[in-house]
Amino acid sequence: MPQRRPFVAGNWKLNGSLAGNAGLLAAIVAGLPATPPCDVVVCPAYVHLPDAIGRLAGAAIGVGAQDVADVAGGAYTGEVSATMLREVGCRYAIVGHSERRMLYGETDAAVGRKAAAAAGAGLVPIVCVGETLAERDAGATLAVVERQLEAAVAVAGLAALADAVIAYEPVWAIGTGRTATPAQADEVHGAIRAMLARHDATIAGRLRIVYGGSVKAANARDLFAMANIDGGLVGGASLDAGEFLAICGAADPA
Ligand code: PEP
């Protein structure tokens, strides 16, 4: 099985301030080992990206946006393009977070276009997929995740997404304190890898598939120990430096 470097990203959502972020970032930098056991990424709000990137210069921490436009430029008021994000030093962009899908009506096709736009501009897309509680209860989890992923692959092509990160985030576990069990998550991660392997087994074996949904210090080690779970996308717990550092540390199998 290919060695996949674990990946842990903090999604700060609509939180933070320049002063608050400075304190949080300083605490994360101070607590992170010189050689972290995983790729570490933080995703502040758009307007805070340049400040965070400046503060993290020289640190082993990447910065990502929480979204990206699905077009390159033009008359799209309020949008921010992948090229603009690259220009200010962003390296990642979350696409298709369930809050964007549910609150802002993002379709599977739009998420696919965002993933393609991000990858095309040299960003690593963090492509979020996941089912609602009703869909899980109806036994539709794998069908939903497959539909969401296939839409992204259809637009971008798997080769363009070879360096992407897939985040499996069951909607019922996001911000609810209710975490998928390691076995539940690993089953879906394994199915995602198998789906992608139908397109290209080598890429599917290399792609990181991370779990999101109420990851915290107390459950990260058990989740990350599973064969197909390559790290986490962390919401609430990423706003606490101690929690976030412990989650990053849980990626170290030692
Ligand atoms: C998220 O927003 O991606 C997330 C997983 O949130 P939380 O960790 O708070 O459930």
py3Dmol code that shows the C-alpha trace and the ligand (Angstrom):
import py3Dmol

protein = """\
ATOM      1  CA  MET A   1       0.000   0.000   0.000  1.00  0.00           C
ATOM      2  CA  PRO A   2       1.424   3.467  -0.858  1.00  0.00           C
ATOM      3  CA  GLN A   3       2.605   5.618   2.017  1.00  0.00           C
ATOM      4  CA  ARG A   4       0.339   8.629   2.319  1.00  0.00           C
ATOM      5  CA  ARG A   5       1.496  11.552   4.409  1.00  0.00           C
ATOM      6  CA  PRO A   6      -1.285  12.462   6.866  1.00  0.00           C
ATOM      7  CA  PHE A   7      -3.053  15.783   6.380  1.00  0.00           C
ATOM      8  CA  VAL A   8      -4.790  17.931   8.994  1.00  0.00           C
ATOM      9  CA  ALA A   9      -6.555  21.183   8.100  1.00  0.00           C
ATOM     10  CA  GLY A  10      -8.411  23.635  10.294  1.00  0.00           C
ATOM     11  CA  ASN A  11     -11.506  25.252   8.799  1.00  0.00           C
ATOM     12  CA  TRP A  12     -11.969  28.458  10.770  1.00  0.00           C
ATOM     13  CA  LYS A  13     -15.288  29.252   9.041  1.00  0.00           C
ATOM     14  CA  LEU A  14     -16.725  32.717   9.802  1.00  0.00           C
ATOM     15  CA  ASN A  15     -14.596  33.209  12.898  1.00  0.00           C
ATOM     16  CA  GLY A  16     -11.536  35.216  13.811  1.00  0.00           C
ATOM     17  CA  SER A  17     -10.140  38.734  13.873  1.00  0.00           C
ATOM     18  CA  LEU A  18      -6.683  40.026  13.063  1.00  0.00           C
ATOM     19  CA  ALA A  19      -5.767  40.144  16.748  1.00  0.00           C
ATOM     20  CA  GLY A  20      -7.383  36.813  17.597  1.00  0.00           C
ATOM     21  CA  ASN A  21      -5.797  35.053  14.618  1.00  0.00           C
ATOM     22  CA  ALA A  22      -2.373  36.420  15.562  1.00  0.00           C
ATOM     23  CA  GLY A  23      -2.657  34.797  18.987  1.00  0.00           C
ATOM     24  CA  LEU A  24      -3.984  31.508  17.635  1.00  0.00           C
ATOM     25  CA  LEU A  25      -1.320  31.256  14.941  1.00  0.00           C
ATOM     26  CA  ALA A  26       1.477  32.140  17.354  1.00  0.00           C
ATOM     27  CA  ALA A  27       0.322  29.388  19.718  1.00  0.00           C
ATOM     28  CA  ILE A  28       0.097  26.835  16.888  1.00  0.00           C
ATOM     29  CA  VAL A  29       3.547  27.750  15.560  1.00  0.00           C
ATOM     30  CA  ALA A  30       5.041  27.606  19.045  1.00  0.00           C
ATOM     31  CA  GLY A  31       3.535  24.194  19.770  1.00  0.00           C
ATOM     32  CA  LEU A  32       4.115  22.478  16.432  1.00  0.00           C
ATOM     33  CA  PRO A  33       7.254  20.321  16.180  1.00  0.00           C
ATOM     34  CA  ALA A  34       9.843  21.448  13.619  1.00  0.00           C
ATOM     35  CA  THR A  35       8.972  18.370  11.567  1.00  0.00           C
ATOM     36  CA  PRO A  36       5.231  17.805  12.029  1.00  0.00           C
ATOM     37  CA  PRO A  37       3.886  14.274  11.532  1.00  0.00           C
ATOM     38  CA  CYS A  38       1.409  15.561   8.947  1.00  0.00           C
ATOM     39  CA  ASP A  39       0.801  18.366   6.483  1.00  0.00           C
ATOM     40  CA  VAL A  40      -0.766  21.137   8.578  1.00  0.00           C
ATOM     41  CA  VAL A  41      -3.087  23.726   7.021  1.00  0.00           C
ATOM     42  CA  VAL A  42      -5.244  26.536   8.385  1.00  0.00           C
ATOM     43  CA  CYS A  43      -8.128  28.098   6.469  1.00  0.00           C
ATOM     44  CA  PRO A  44      -9.052  31.565   7.764  1.00  0.00           C
ATOM     45  CA  ALA A  45     -11.614  33.905   6.185  1.00  0.00           C
ATOM     46  CA  TYR A  46     -10.668  35.429   2.821  1.00  0.00           C
ATOM     47  CA  VAL A  47      -9.799  38.868   4.200  1.00  0.00           C
ATOM     48  CA  HIS A  48      -7.510  37.350   6.814  1.00  0.00           C
ATOM     49  CA  LEU A  49      -5.511  35.218   4.360  1.00  0.00           C
ATOM     50  CA  PRO A  50      -2.672  37.659   3.564  1.00  0.00           C
ATOM     51  CA  ASP A  51      -2.113  38.422   7.239  1.00  0.00           C
ATOM     52  CA  ALA A  52      -2.041  34.711   8.137  1.00  0.00           C
ATOM     53  CA  ILE A  53       0.291  33.931   5.240  1.00  0.00           C
ATOM     54  CA  GLY A  54       2.657  36.664   6.422  1.00  0.00           C
ATOM     55  CA  ARG A  55       2.622  35.406   9.983  1.00  0.00           C
ATOM     56  CA  LEU A  56       3.320  31.828   8.868  1.00  0.00           C
ATOM     57  CA  ALA A  57       6.279  32.666   6.616  1.00  0.00           C
ATOM     58  CA  GLY A  58       8.925  30.037   7.308  1.00  0.00           C
ATOM     59  CA  ALA A  59       6.579  27.827   9.370  1.00  0.00           C
ATOM     60  CA  ALA A  60       5.615  24.305   8.315  1.00  0.00           C
ATOM     61  CA  ILE A  61       1.977  25.332   7.986  1.00  0.00           C
ATOM     62  CA  GLY A  62       0.102  25.913   4.747  1.00  0.00           C
ATOM     63  CA  VAL A  63      -2.765  28.332   4.303  1.00  0.00           C
ATOM     64  CA  GLY A  64      -5.985  27.600   2.473  1.00  0.00           C
ATOM     65  CA  ALA A  65      -9.146  29.439   1.503  1.00  0.00           C
ATOM     66  CA  GLN A  66     -12.574  28.175   2.519  1.00  0.00           C
ATOM     67  CA  ASP A  67     -13.982  28.496  -0.995  1.00  0.00           C
ATOM     68  CA  VAL A  68     -13.001  29.640  -4.479  1.00  0.00           C
ATOM     69  CA  ALA A  69     -14.823  30.920  -7.555  1.00  0.00           C
ATOM     70  CA  ASP A  70     -15.753  28.391 -10.240  1.00  0.00           C
ATOM     71  CA  VAL A  71     -14.745  30.874 -12.944  1.00  0.00           C
ATOM     72  CA  ALA A  72     -11.446  32.581 -13.732  1.00  0.00           C
ATOM     73  CA  GLY A  73     -12.668  36.170 -13.685  1.00  0.00           C
ATOM     74  CA  GLY A  74     -15.199  38.697 -14.957  1.00  0.00           C
ATOM     75  CA  ALA A  75     -18.536  40.050 -13.805  1.00  0.00           C
ATOM     76  CA  TYR A  76     -19.045  37.864 -10.726  1.00  0.00           C
ATOM     77  CA  THR A  77     -19.518  40.294  -7.834  1.00  0.00           C
ATOM     78  CA  GLY A  78     -18.191  39.027  -4.540  1.00  0.00           C
ATOM     79  CA  GLU A  79     -16.194  36.107  -5.934  1.00  0.00           C
ATOM     80  CA  VAL A  80     -12.472  35.388  -5.435  1.00  0.00           C
ATOM     81  CA  SER A  81     -10.589  33.454  -8.103  1.00  0.00           C
ATOM     82  CA  ALA A  82      -8.082  30.654  -7.670  1.00  0.00           C
ATOM     83  CA  THR A  83      -5.411  32.775  -9.365  1.00  0.00           C
ATOM     84  CA  MET A  84      -5.989  35.593  -6.864  1.00  0.00           C
ATOM     85  CA  LEU A  85      -5.617  33.109  -4.010  1.00  0.00           C
ATOM     86  CA  ARG A  86      -2.387  31.756  -5.483  1.00  0.00           C
ATOM     87  CA  GLU A  87      -1.065  35.254  -5.952  1.00  0.00           C
ATOM     88  CA  VAL A  88      -1.381  36.081  -2.240  1.00  0.00           C
ATOM     89  CA  GLY A  89       0.333  32.816  -1.263  1.00  0.00           C
ATOM     90  CA  CYS A  90      -2.565  30.451  -0.640  1.00  0.00           C
ATOM     91  CA  ARG A  91      -1.812  26.810  -1.384  1.00  0.00           C
ATOM     92  CA  TYR A  92      -5.161  25.116  -0.707  1.00  0.00           C
ATOM     93  CA  ALA A  93      -8.873  25.768  -1.197  1.00  0.00           C
ATOM     94  CA  ILE A  94     -11.771  23.950   0.411  1.00  0.00           C
ATOM     95  CA  VAL A  95     -14.501  23.271  -2.150  1.00  0.00           C
ATOM     96  CA  GLY A  96     -17.991  21.878  -1.654  1.00  0.00           C
ATOM     97  CA  HIS A  97     -18.158  22.192   2.115  1.00  0.00           C
ATOM     98  CA  SER A  98     -21.629  21.042   3.178  1.00  0.00           C
ATOM     99  CA  GLU A  99     -22.377  24.513   4.561  1.00  0.00           C
ATOM    100  CA  ARG A 100     -21.763  25.944   1.095  1.00  0.00           C
ATOM    101  CA  ARG A 101     -23.826  23.214  -0.530  1.00  0.00           C
ATOM    102  CA  MET A 102     -26.740  23.597   1.896  1.00  0.00           C
ATOM    103  CA  LEU A 103     -26.753  27.317   2.755  1.00  0.00           C
ATOM    104  CA  TYR A 104     -25.629  28.706  -0.601  1.00  0.00           C
ATOM    105  CA  GLY A 105     -27.075  26.131  -2.977  1.00  0.00           C
ATOM    106  CA  GLU A 106     -23.786  24.888  -4.444  1.00  0.00           C
ATOM    107  CA  THR A 107     -24.460  22.044  -6.835  1.00  0.00           C
ATOM    108  CA  ASP A 108     -22.277  19.001  -7.466  1.00  0.00           C
ATOM    109  CA  ALA A 109     -21.374  20.475 -10.871  1.00  0.00           C
ATOM    110  CA  ALA A 110     -20.384  23.837  -9.369  1.00  0.00           C
ATOM    111  CA  VAL A 111     -18.204  22.039  -6.824  1.00  0.00           C
ATOM    112  CA  GLY A 112     -16.570  20.147  -9.686  1.00  0.00           C
ATOM    113  CA  ARG A 113     -15.886  23.424 -11.506  1.00  0.00           C
ATOM    114  CA  LYS A 114     -14.392  24.883  -8.309  1.00  0.00           C
ATOM    115  CA  ALA A 115     -12.126  21.864  -7.877  1.00  0.00           C
ATOM    116  CA  ALA A 116     -11.010  22.181 -11.494  1.00  0.00           C
ATOM    117  CA  ALA A 117     -10.432  25.947 -11.155  1.00  0.00           C
ATOM    118  CA  ALA A 118      -8.408  25.469  -7.981  1.00  0.00           C
ATOM    119  CA  ALA A 119      -6.264  22.673  -9.402  1.00  0.00           C
ATOM    120  CA  GLY A 120      -5.807  24.540 -12.679  1.00  0.00           C
ATOM    121  CA  ALA A 121      -4.347  27.528 -10.818  1.00  0.00           C
ATOM    122  CA  GLY A 122      -1.991  25.356  -8.786  1.00  0.00           C
ATOM    123  CA  LEU A 123      -4.010  25.178  -5.574  1.00  0.00           C
ATOM    124  CA  VAL A 124      -4.680  21.883  -3.822  1.00  0.00           C
ATOM    125  CA  PRO A 125      -8.455  21.478  -3.705  1.00  0.00           C
ATOM    126  CA  ILE A 126      -9.865  19.957  -0.523  1.00  0.00           C
ATOM    127  CA  VAL A 127     -13.015  18.436  -1.987  1.00  0.00           C
ATOM    128  CA  CYS A 128     -15.749  17.844   0.596  1.00  0.00           C
ATOM    129  CA  VAL A 129     -18.375  15.141   0.223  1.00  0.00           C
ATOM    130  CA  GLY A 130     -20.825  13.627   2.671  1.00  0.00           C
ATOM    131  CA  GLU A 131     -24.376  12.564   3.317  1.00  0.00           C
ATOM    132  CA  THR A 132     -27.128  14.024   5.494  1.00  0.00           C
ATOM    133  CA  LEU A 133     -28.640  12.035   8.342  1.00  0.00           C
ATOM    134  CA  ALA A 134     -31.759  11.314   6.259  1.00  0.00           C
ATOM    135  CA  GLU A 135     -29.589   9.989   3.436  1.00  0.00           C
ATOM    136  CA  ARG A 136     -27.616   7.774   5.844  1.00  0.00           C
ATOM    137  CA  ASP A 137     -30.821   6.461   7.407  1.00  0.00           C
ATOM    138  CA  ALA A 138     -32.129   5.682   3.913  1.00  0.00           C
ATOM    139  CA  GLY A 139     -28.993   3.633   3.200  1.00  0.00           C
ATOM    140  CA  ALA A 140     -27.900   6.113   0.539  1.00  0.00           C
ATOM    141  CA  THR A 141     -24.516   7.148   1.981  1.00  0.00           C
ATOM    142  CA  LEU A 142     -22.319   5.568  -0.666  1.00  0.00           C
ATOM    143  CA  ALA A 143     -24.620   6.585  -3.521  1.00  0.00           C
ATOM    144  CA  VAL A 144     -24.562  10.231  -2.377  1.00  0.00           C
ATOM    145  CA  VAL A 145     -20.809  10.322  -1.926  1.00  0.00           C
ATOM    146  CA  GLU A 146     -20.295   8.622  -5.283  1.00  0.00           C
ATOM    147  CA  ARG A 147     -22.601  11.121  -7.027  1.00  0.00           C
ATOM    148  CA  GLN A 148     -20.756  14.070  -5.471  1.00  0.00           C
ATOM    149  CA  LEU A 149     -17.318  12.698  -6.331  1.00  0.00           C
ATOM    150  CA  GLU A 150     -18.169  11.555  -9.825  1.00  0.00           C
ATOM    151  CA  ALA A 151     -19.466  15.060 -10.573  1.00  0.00           C
ATOM    152  CA  ALA A 152     -16.099  16.524  -9.589  1.00  0.00           C
ATOM    153  CA  VAL A 153     -14.173  13.913 -11.579  1.00  0.00           C
ATOM    154  CA  ALA A 154     -16.454  14.487 -14.587  1.00  0.00           C
ATOM    155  CA  VAL A 155     -15.614  18.200 -14.681  1.00  0.00           C
ATOM    156  CA  ALA A 156     -11.966  18.137 -13.682  1.00  0.00           C
ATOM    157  CA  GLY A 157     -10.769  14.648 -14.620  1.00  0.00           C
ATOM    158  CA  LEU A 158      -9.021  12.541 -11.987  1.00  0.00           C
ATOM    159  CA  ALA A 159      -5.555  13.316 -13.367  1.00  0.00           C
ATOM    160  CA  ALA A 160      -6.127  17.014 -12.621  1.00  0.00           C
ATOM    161  CA  LEU A 161      -7.181  16.055  -9.102  1.00  0.00           C
ATOM    162  CA  ALA A 162      -4.216  13.748  -8.486  1.00  0.00           C
ATOM    163  CA  ASP A 163      -2.884  16.015  -5.724  1.00  0.00           C
ATOM    164  CA  ALA A 164      -6.281  16.892  -4.277  1.00  0.00           C
ATOM    165  CA  VAL A 165      -7.415  15.970  -0.802  1.00  0.00           C
ATOM    166  CA  ILE A 166     -10.861  14.413  -0.407  1.00  0.00           C
ATOM    167  CA  ALA A 167     -12.685  15.216   2.837  1.00  0.00           C
ATOM    168  CA  TYR A 168     -15.448  12.822   3.849  1.00  0.00           C
ATOM    169  CA  GLU A 169     -17.670  14.904   6.083  1.00  0.00           C
ATOM    170  CA  PRO A 170     -20.996  13.346   7.063  1.00  0.00           C
ATOM    171  CA  VAL A 171     -23.298  16.345   7.467  1.00  0.00           C
ATOM    172  CA  TRP A 172     -24.807  14.881  10.643  1.00  0.00           C
ATOM    173  CA  ALA A 173     -21.381  14.957  12.307  1.00  0.00           C
ATOM    174  CA  ILE A 174     -20.397  18.550  11.469  1.00  0.00           C
ATOM    175  CA  GLY A 175     -20.547  20.875  14.433  1.00  0.00           C
ATOM    176  CA  THR A 176     -22.874  18.500  16.257  1.00  0.00           C
ATOM    177  CA  GLY A 177     -20.430  16.820  18.612  1.00  0.00           C
ATOM    178  CA  ARG A 178     -21.569  13.560  17.027  1.00  0.00           C
ATOM    179  CA  THR A 179     -18.613  11.828  15.374  1.00  0.00           C
ATOM    180  CA  ALA A 180     -18.758   8.935  12.935  1.00  0.00           C
ATOM    181  CA  THR A 181     -17.168   5.899  14.537  1.00  0.00           C
ATOM    182  CA  PRO A 182     -13.754   5.023  13.120  1.00  0.00           C
ATOM    183  CA  ALA A 183     -15.320   1.945  11.502  1.00  0.00           C
ATOM    184  CA  GLN A 184     -18.188   3.941   9.942  1.00  0.00           C
ATOM    185  CA  ALA A 185     -15.789   6.516   8.528  1.00  0.00           C
ATOM    186  CA  ASP A 186     -13.254   3.960   7.332  1.00  0.00           C
ATOM    187  CA  GLU A 187     -15.952   2.058   5.445  1.00  0.00           C
ATOM    188  CA  VAL A 188     -16.866   5.181   3.461  1.00  0.00           C
ATOM    189  CA  HIS A 189     -13.215   6.139   2.928  1.00  0.00           C
ATOM    190  CA  GLY A 190     -12.509   2.671   1.569  1.00  0.00           C
ATOM    191  CA  ALA A 191     -15.505   2.952  -0.758  1.00  0.00           C
ATOM    192  CA  ILE A 192     -14.306   6.369  -1.970  1.00  0.00           C
ATOM    193  CA  ARG A 193     -10.875   4.935  -2.739  1.00  0.00           C
ATOM    194  CA  ALA A 194     -12.467   2.037  -4.605  1.00  0.00           C
ATOM    195  CA  MET A 195     -14.639   4.440  -6.623  1.00  0.00           C
ATOM    196  CA  LEU A 196     -11.619   6.512  -7.595  1.00  0.00           C
ATOM    197  CA  ALA A 197      -9.633   3.374  -8.404  1.00  0.00           C
ATOM    198  CA  ARG A 198     -12.144   2.609 -11.148  1.00  0.00           C
ATOM    199  CA  HIS A 199     -10.740   5.726 -12.866  1.00  0.00           C
ATOM    200  CA  ASP A 200      -7.077   5.299 -11.942  1.00  0.00           C
ATOM    201  CA  ALA A 201      -5.800   2.882  -9.290  1.00  0.00           C
ATOM    202  CA  THR A 202      -2.436   4.621  -8.908  1.00  0.00           C
ATOM    203  CA  ILE A 203      -3.967   8.033  -8.244  1.00  0.00           C
ATOM    204  CA  ALA A 204      -6.601   6.521  -5.972  1.00  0.00           C
ATOM    205  CA  GLY A 205      -3.913   4.821  -3.914  1.00  0.00           C
ATOM    206  CA  ARG A 206      -2.009   8.080  -3.459  1.00  0.00           C
ATOM    207  CA  LEU A 207      -4.855  10.518  -2.758  1.00  0.00           C
ATOM    208  CA  ARG A 208      -5.349  11.573   0.828  1.00  0.00           C
ATOM    209  CA  ILE A 209      -8.893  10.997   2.106  1.00  0.00           C
ATOM    210  CA  VAL A 210      -9.453  12.813   5.389  1.00  0.00           C
ATOM    211  CA  TYR A 211     -12.382  12.688   7.782  1.00  0.00           C
ATOM    212  CA  GLY A 212     -14.328  15.704   9.060  1.00  0.00           C
ATOM    213  CA  GLY A 213     -17.108  15.900  11.599  1.00  0.00           C
ATOM    214  CA  SER A 214     -16.499  16.800  15.252  1.00  0.00           C
ATOM    215  CA  VAL A 215     -12.860  15.672  15.203  1.00  0.00           C
ATOM    216  CA  LYS A 216     -11.198  16.557  18.492  1.00  0.00           C
ATOM    217  CA  ALA A 217      -8.128  15.601  20.474  1.00  0.00           C
ATOM    218  CA  ALA A 218     -10.096  12.876  22.256  1.00  0.00           C
ATOM    219  CA  ASN A 219     -11.115  10.975  19.092  1.00  0.00           C
ATOM    220  CA  ALA A 220      -8.468  11.867  16.495  1.00  0.00           C
ATOM    221  CA  ARG A 221      -6.023   9.074  17.259  1.00  0.00           C
ATOM    222  CA  ASP A 222      -8.657   6.338  16.884  1.00  0.00           C
ATOM    223  CA  LEU A 223      -9.912   7.836  13.622  1.00  0.00           C
ATOM    224  CA  PHE A 224      -6.462   8.383  12.121  1.00  0.00           C
ATOM    225  CA  ALA A 225      -5.428   4.823  12.994  1.00  0.00           C
ATOM    226  CA  MET A 226      -7.839   3.447  10.389  1.00  0.00           C
ATOM    227  CA  ALA A 227      -6.323   2.159   7.153  1.00  0.00           C
ATOM    228  CA  ASN A 228      -8.148   4.567   4.843  1.00  0.00           C
ATOM    229  CA  ILE A 229      -8.302   7.675   7.048  1.00  0.00           C
ATOM    230  CA  ASP A 230      -5.403   9.949   6.177  1.00  0.00           C
ATOM    231  CA  GLY A 231      -6.096  12.783   8.603  1.00  0.00           C
ATOM    232  CA  GLY A 232      -8.830  15.286   9.317  1.00  0.00           C
ATOM    233  CA  LEU A 233     -10.654  18.451   8.328  1.00  0.00           C
ATOM    234  CA  VAL A 234     -11.359  20.123  11.648  1.00  0.00           C
ATOM    235  CA  GLY A 235     -13.888  22.860  12.333  1.00  0.00           C
ATOM    236  CA  GLY A 236     -14.615  23.911  15.915  1.00  0.00           C
ATOM    237  CA  ALA A 237     -11.592  22.250  17.507  1.00  0.00           C
ATOM    238  CA  SER A 238      -9.213  24.060  15.134  1.00  0.00           C
ATOM    239  CA  LEU A 239      -9.989  27.356  16.902  1.00  0.00           C
ATOM    240  CA  ASP A 240      -8.288  26.065  20.048  1.00  0.00           C
ATOM    241  CA  ALA A 241      -4.506  25.825  19.636  1.00  0.00           C
ATOM    242  CA  GLY A 242      -4.126  23.055  22.205  1.00  0.00           C
ATOM    243  CA  GLU A 243      -6.854  20.928  20.615  1.00  0.00           C
ATOM    244  CA  PHE A 244      -5.572  21.526  17.103  1.00  0.00           C
ATOM    245  CA  LEU A 245      -1.986  20.684  18.036  1.00  0.00           C
ATOM    246  CA  ALA A 246      -3.116  17.490  19.757  1.00  0.00           C
ATOM    247  CA  ILE A 247      -5.076  16.513  16.639  1.00  0.00           C
ATOM    248  CA  CYS A 248      -1.993  17.118  14.481  1.00  0.00           C
ATOM    249  CA  GLY A 249       0.034  15.052  16.950  1.00  0.00           C
ATOM    250  CA  ALA A 250      -2.475  12.214  16.642  1.00  0.00           C
ATOM    251  CA  ALA A 251      -1.318  11.778  13.046  1.00  0.00           C
ATOM    252  CA  ASP A 252       1.963  10.437  14.428  1.00  0.00           C
ATOM    253  CA  PRO A 253       1.541   6.662  14.681  1.00  0.00           C
ATOM    254  CA  ALA A 254       4.350   6.433  17.282  1.00  0.00           C
TER     255      ALA A 254
END
"""
ligand_1 = """\
10
PEP
C -16.080 21.309 9.212
O -16.623 22.392 9.238
O -15.491 20.963 8.189
C -16.140 20.470 10.405
C -15.763 19.234 10.288
O -16.611 21.057 11.559
P -16.557 20.415 13.038
O -15.187 19.852 13.247
O -16.839 21.576 13.963
O -17.607 19.365 13.108
"""
view = py3Dmol.view(width=600, height=400)
view.addModel(protein, "pdb")
view.setStyle({"model": 0}, {"cartoon": {"style": "trace"}})
view.addModel(ligand_1, "xyz")
view.setStyle({"model": 1}, {"stick": {}})
view.zoomTo()
view.show()
